[in-house]
Amino acid sequence: MAWFGKKKKKEEFDPLQDLVLSKLKVGYLLDYDMKTWEVTEYNSYDWEDGDHSYEWEIKHGDEVLYLELADDDEPEWTLTKKVSLKSVGRGIRKFIKENDDPPNMIQYEGVEYTIDEGSAGYFCKGGGKERIEFLCWDYYDLSEEKTLTIEQWGEDKFEAAVGDYVEEYQFTNILPGS
């Protein structure tokens, strides 16, 4: 019984609706590739074209992967790992500085990647309001199953990531954290 007005109804946790990949929270556990992963970070991206994407850092021991959801016309999931810029090609930093874009084709570990698009956007740590501007170039292989991304943060900081397009059903046993 509430004496001074209505009691606020607490949001109810619905395991059928809330334990899905797109609603992961820091601390959640999930299974992928016969390993249990913990969600250790959540970030969002606001793109110059008005689109948004979401990223979860997941860890299994020392292994760190990034699960990203881009929702243009339909949800598109990628799972990537960070790699050194030098490993995706010598001279890429210099090439970008001289041409304002990276090369159209890149080889990484014997796989040839072709540029798909370049985008400008804002990184929002924790999905918060603070926005950090960056540039991003996306590549894919001939089968369009593998992805490679180069990011530029400011004038001189570059990062690269490689991975695969994945399907939601590949992730199972999603459980809330303790």
C-alpha positions in Angstrom: 0.0 0.0 0.0 1.4 3.4 -1.0 0.5 6.3 1.3 1.7 9.1 -0.9 0.6 8.4 -4.5 1.1 5.5 -6.7 4.0 3.2 -6.2 6.2 3.1 -9.3 6.2 -0.2 -11.0 9.7 -1.6 -11.3 10.6 -2.7 -14.8 10.1 -6.4 -14.9 12.9 -8.6 -16.2 11.5 -10.9 -19.0 14.0 -13.7 -19.8 12.3 -14.4 -23.1 12.6 -10.7 -24.3 15.7 -9.5 -22.3 18.1 -12.4 -22.8 18.7 -11.8 -26.5 21.9 -10.7 -28.2 20.8 -7.2 -29.0 20.1 -6.5 -25.3 23.4 -7.7 -23.8 24.6 -5.8 -20.8 28.0 -5.6 -19.1 28.4 -8.7 -16.9 26.2 -11.0 -19.1 27.6 -14.4 -20.1 27.0 -16.1 -23.4 28.3 -19.1 -25.3 30.0 -18.9 -28.7 32.3 -21.4 -30.4 32.1 -23.8 -27.5 33.4 -21.2 -25.0 31.7 -19.0 -22.4 32.3 -15.3 -22.9 31.7 -12.4 -20.5 30.4 -9.0 -21.7 33.0 -6.6 -20.4 32.1 -3.4 -22.2 29.3 -1.8 -24.2 29.7 1.1 -26.7 27.5 2.7 -29.4 28.3 4.6 -32.6 26.5 7.4 -34.2 27.2 7.7 -37.9 27.1 10.8 -40.0 24.3 9.3 -42.2 22.1 9.0 -39.1 22.5 5.3 -38.6 23.6 3.7 -35.3 25.6 0.6 -34.4 26.3 -1.1 -31.1 29.4 -2.9 -29.9 30.0 -5.3 -27.0 33.5 -6.3 -25.9 33.5 -10.0 -24.9 36.2 -11.9 -23.1 37.2 -15.5 -22.6 40.4 -15.7 -20.5 42.9 -13.5 -22.4 41.0 -13.6 -25.6 39.0 -10.4 -26.5 36.5 -10.1 -29.3 34.1 -7.3 -30.4 30.5 -8.2 -31.3 28.9 -5.4 -33.4 25.3 -4.9 -34.5 24.7 -2.6 -37.4 21.0 -2.2 -38.2 20.6 -0.6 -41.6 17.7 -2.4 -43.4 18.1 -5.6 -41.4 20.4 -6.5 -38.5 24.0 -7.3 -39.5 26.3 -8.9 -36.9 30.1 -9.0 -37.0 32.6 -10.5 -34.6 36.1 -9.0 -34.8 39.4 -8.9 -33.0 41.9 -6.0 -33.0 45.1 -6.5 -34.9 48.1 -4.3 -35.5 47.9 -1.9 -38.4 51.3 -3.1 -39.7 49.9 -6.7 -39.9 47.3 -5.5 -42.5 49.9 -3.8 -44.6 53.1 -1.8 -44.4 52.8 1.9 -45.2 49.0 2.1 -44.6 49.3 5.0 -42.2 51.4 7.0 -44.7 49.1 6.1 -47.6 46.1 7.4 -45.6 47.9 10.6 -44.7 48.9 11.2 -48.3 45.6 10.2 -50.0 43.0 10.9 -47.2 41.8 7.2 -47.7 43.4 3.8 -47.4 44.1 1.6 -50.4 41.2 0.0 -52.2 42.6 -3.6 -51.6 44.4 -5.0 -48.6 45.8 -8.5 -48.0 45.7 -10.0 -44.5 46.9 -13.5 -43.7 46.5 -14.5 -47.4 43.0 -13.1 -47.7 42.3 -10.3 -50.1 39.9 -7.6 -48.9 38.2 -4.9 -51.0 37.0 -1.6 -49.6 33.3 -1.3 -49.2 32.8 2.1 -47.7 34.3 4.8 -45.6 32.3 6.6 -42.9 32.7 9.3 -40.4 31.1 8.8 -37.0 31.1 9.3 -33.3 32.1 6.7 -30.6 30.0 6.8 -27.5 31.7 4.9 -24.6 29.2 3.0 -22.6 26.5 4.3 -24.9 26.8 7.7 -23.1 26.4 11.2 -24.3 30.2 12.0 -24.8 31.1 11.6 -28.4 34.5 11.1 -29.9 34.9 11.7 -33.6 36.6 9.2 -35.9 36.9 7.8 -39.4 36.3 4.2 -40.4 36.8 2.2 -43.6 35.2 -1.2 -44.0 36.5 -4.0 -46.3 35.2 -7.5 -47.1 36.6 -10.5 -48.8 35.4 -12.0 -52.1 33.0 -14.4 -50.2 31.7 -11.4 -48.2 31.9 -13.5 -45.1 35.1 -11.9 -43.7 35.5 -8.3 -42.7 38.4 -5.9 -42.1 38.1 -2.4 -40.6 40.6 0.4 -40.3 39.8 3.3 -37.9 41.5 6.7 -37.6 41.2 8.6 -34.3 42.6 12.1 -34.6 45.6 12.8 -36.9 47.9 9.9 -35.9 46.1 7.1 -34.1 45.0 4.1 -36.3 43.4 0.8 -35.3 42.6 -2.3 -37.4 40.3 -5.2 -36.7 39.5 -8.4 -38.7 36.6 -10.8 -38.3 33.6 -12.5 -39.7 30.0 -11.8 -40.3 28.1 -14.0 -37.8 24.5 -15.0 -37.2 22.5 -14.4 -34.0 21.8 -18.2 -33.6 25.5 -18.9 -33.2 25.3 -17.3 -29.7 23.5 -19.3 -27.0 22.9 -19.6 -23.3 22.7 -15.8 -22.6 22.6 -15.3 -18.9 22.5 -12.1 -16.8 25.6 -11.3 -14.8 25.8 -11.7 -11.0 
